[in-house]
Amino acid sequence: MVEVMFYFFCGVAVLSALVVLFSKNILYAAFSLVATFMAVAGIYVIAGAEFVAITQIMVYVGGIVVLLIFGVMLTNKISGKAMITESRNKFSAAVVMTSLSALLIYAIFQMNFTALQGQAWIDNNNYKPTENLTNINQLGIGLMSDYILPFEIAAVLLLVALIGAATIAGYKERSDGH
């Protein structure tokens, strides 16, 4: 059953990605991109990477694609015409896609997946093996123990960027030219 679900999600991802690639209507392409991202999230769940799947849905589907759809819908209202794109460089895109696909397929077949099964994660403080924990629990333990400094630095950098963006957005030009 797992293989059937995997092939189903792979098929949906490939077909919806092809719709994104060949669609001339940007709104249809955006909705197909949502389907592609959801199918990839389903593949992540099957692979046992629940955190990455949830992140995929929240960041890409929840944020970027919704922003894209609203942008397309609002610009569509401004111009009054349907936004149609032209397909250019089909040959070079096909060459790049084929070479990248061949590289990915080669890498997948060279990987030893049986070596990845059954590995127990033990942290550096000699705690018990966490075989019964999910990968989300393991990620949380790792972030709060081994990688706490990079995690906090990233949080501070994001806070500084947010404050800077709010400050820049709050500036208004004065009427006297200064």
HELIX and SHEET records of a PDB file:
HELIX    1   1 VAL A    2  PHE A   22  1                                  21    
HELIX    2   2 ILE A   26  ILE A   46  1                                  21    
HELIX    3   3 GLU A   50  THR A   55  1                                   6    
HELIX    4   4 GLN A   56  VAL A   65  3                                  10    
HELIX    5   5 VAL A   66  SER A   79  1                                  14    
HELIX    6   6 LYS A   90  GLN A  110  1                                  21    
HELIX    7   7 PHE A  113  LEU A  116  5                                   4    
HELIX    8   8 ASN A  135  MET A  144  1                                  10    
HELIX    9   9 ILE A  148  GLY A  170  1                                  23    
END                                                                             
